[in-house]
Structure formats: structure tokens, C-alpha cells
Amino acid sequence: MTFLQLDKTQKQIQKAVDDFIKGEFKKDVLDDLVETYTFPEDIWRKAGEIGLIGLNFPEAYSGQEMSLFENVLVAESLCRGDSSVGTCVSSASYGAGLILSHGSETQKATWLPRVAEGEVLSSLALTEPGLGNDIELSTTRAEKEGDQWVINGTKTMVINGGPLAGFYIALCRTDPDASSPAKAFSTILVEAGHAGITVADAGSRIGRRLMPISQVAFNQVRVPIDNLIGKENQGIVQVKACLNENRILAAAQAVGIAMGAYDRSLAHVKEREQFGRKLADFQVTRQKLAEMATRIEASRLLTYQAAWQFENSRRPGEKQSAMAKLYACRTAVEVCDEAIQLLGGYGYIQEYEVERYFRDAKTADVFDGTQIVQKNIIASELVKGRRF
């Protein structure tokens, strides 16, 4: 990877996001959303209107023909502006990459513009109760009956599940007799609101409280055969590639969360006085700030490199995306913890915001695979002989 320098278009994107944050992320509005655990619907729709969702979609589908890297820049900036609202908005197209990469022209034309324009949320239904990240043990079935798929099963921790979802991309077992799990599953698009779908909240959470995260049950749900995404029984391969992209975006969100917590703690120590001096004048404070900034910069560069490799490598592997997700999320948790320490008692008071950044950082550390999962992915690639 060559020395990174943002081009004119990328700088314009950052400025557009910064302007959007200044105009829409009003403290009184955000405080109300946080108090009521409400998804930021108005902000999300406005983000779609100005083109901040699905930047990597083709222009024909209301995108801007850009790359994952530009999506990373947007996610980072949004989450720096506010950890909770930023995560919601930057996750609006969660899973839509499967349609972009493998969907039919009809699927793309029907759904991608609606996602990009902020009309509907994209939702990916992979995890099942009791199974966690081991998607190859999924029991949700899709069986052919005439010209339809009949789907039965339950998914949990479904991001964007609920009344604003336009569709669910469900990983279903379509060949129970397959020789290996890699050949047993398919991804099927299920329009939200279909008869037989039951949606319930997945439960109270430490973070991501504004985001709709649901348990979705499919009971004799019938969809057309044409709702198959890509080739039959290739779902695991499709999903693994999609998860690589999701991990990179999760890393970008974590970088933004860490930056936002750092911004707030820096502003505090430059104003707060103790023992007749600004907190920023104490050596221990400066050492903490230096450590925080260094960790953030390392996370940022690792994430940028993963995004670049995803777009430019002939064989974009899981290792780089897992490294970015592992390090950036762990850094976000630690930076937010240090930010709370620097604010002292104010650090855990809601109006000072840092406690929310910490909660959202901790949740980001778990979603899209825990630290243990990321380490297993990295180690597996290293043992195979994949060089740095």
C-alpha cells in the first residue's frame, strides 16, 4: 500500500459529513433520542437524501460509484460526531453488499435505490439463538415448493430488524444432504412484512440502544424462487465475503467512536482546573492523551489499509479485516475508558456523552464477531502461511 493521502473527492466527502453533523446532530435532539431509545429516523432519511448511504452503489441505483474506502470515511466521521446516531446511520445499508455483489438486476433495481435514498433499512439475518458466530450450524430451512421457497426458522441479533426494514437477507439451509456446510446454504431475500414473519426486540443492551436489533422468526414464509441471491448453495461463500466488508466498516465505526471520546476528553482537560492548574498541564494527563492519540492513529491506518486491500487485492483475505476489527474495537474501548478517567465523575454522567461512547464501543467490540473470533480468523490465516 502506498503512502495514504486523501484525494480531493475524499476530502469533500469528509467535509460534507462534517457539515451534515453540524446541521443535524443537535445536542437537544440527540439527548432526546438517547433518553427515549429512539432510532434517529429523521437524521437517517436526511443522510440518504444527501447521498451519505451506499456510496459504493452504482449511480443507476442511487449510489455514487465510489468504493468501500469512502464508506469507511463516512462511518468514521459520523461515529466521531455521535457514537449512537453515527452507528445507526452508517449501518443503514448493513448486508446490502450481498445484493450488490450477487443479486439479480431486478433485486438491485428494486432495493438498492431504496436503501441508498434512506427509504428502507437493509437487514442481514445470520445468527441463530444459541449458535452465535457458528453460522454453519444454522437450522433455518428453505425448501422448494413449486415456484416458491418456504422458510422456517429463527434468527437473532438481527441489525435493522423491525418496522423500518425493507427486507431481510436470510441465510437458509437449502441442501441438508450436502457433503460440507459450505455447500448447504443459500441466501434468500425476504421482503419485510411478509406473512409468517414475527419480529421482536432482541433485548436491552449496554450499547447500540438506538439501533433496532431484533429476533426474527420465519414461520412458513413463502417467497418466490427468484428471491434467491446469487447461486443456490453458495450462501456461506457469499456471507464470508460480506462479513469481511462488515468488519472493516465496524472498525471504521470504532475508530470514529474513539476519536469522539478523545475529542471530548481533550476539550475537558483543557478547561478543567485542579490544584490551580489546567488538567492538560499535568504530565500524567499529557501521557494519557499521547497514548490515546497514538492508538487511534494506528487503528485508523490499519482500517484504511484493510479497506484499500478489500478493493484492490486480487485475493482480499479475512486476516486484514479481522485485524482491523480486533484492534480498532479494542482501542475504542480502552480510549473511551481513559476518557472517562480524564473526566472523573463527569465521565459517567450522561450529558457529558463519554459514557455513551464507552457503551457503544463495548457493543461494537462484540458485534460482527468478538475478539476471540477475530483472533481465530487471524491465526487461521497465519497458520496457512499467509504473509503480512
Number of C-alpha atoms within 10 A of each C-alpha: 9 5 5 10 8 10 8 8 11 16 14 12 18 18 14 17 22 18 12 18 20 11 10 16 19 10 12 9 12 17 15 11 18 19 12 11 14 15 21 19 16 10 20 25 20 17 22 24 15 14 17 27 29 31 22 20 23 16 12 12 21 22 21 18 13 16 16 21 24 22 21 24 20 29 30 30 27 30 28 28 23 23 30 27 27 25 27 27 27 26 24 26 23 21 23 25 22 22 20 20 14 16 21 16 10 10 17 21 16 12 21 24 22 19 26 30 23 27 18 24 28 28 28 24 26 25 22 23 11 9 14 15 16 12 17 19 13 23 18 20 22 26 18 14 11 9 11 16 23 19 26 20 20 23 24 23 22 23 26 28 28 24 12 17 20 20 23 27 24 30 27 27 27 23 18 14 10 13 9 11 19 14 20 20 31 27 32 26 24 23 16 21 15 13 13 13 19 16 20 14 15 17 10 9 12 12 19 25 24 19 22 22 23 21 22 24 20 22 15 17 18 21 21 16 17 15 19 23 24 19 12 15 21 18 26 20 13 21 21 12 17 17 19 23 23 20 26 31 31 30 37 35 34 39 35 32 39 36 27 27 30 25 16 19 24 19 12 19 21 13 11 14 13 11 6 7 12 15 21 22 13 12 10 11 17 15 12 16 21 12 13 22 17 12 20 24 14 16 27 24 15 22 31 24 20 32 28 17 18 23 15 11 10 8 9 17 18 21 23 24 30 28 23 30 34 27 23 34 30 23 24 33 24 18 30 30 20 22 29 25 16 23 21 11 9 16 23 16 14 13 12 15 20 30 21 26 31 28 21 26 33 21 20 26 24 15 16 21 20 18 19 11 16 22 16 14 19 20 14 14 16 13 9 8 9 12 8 6
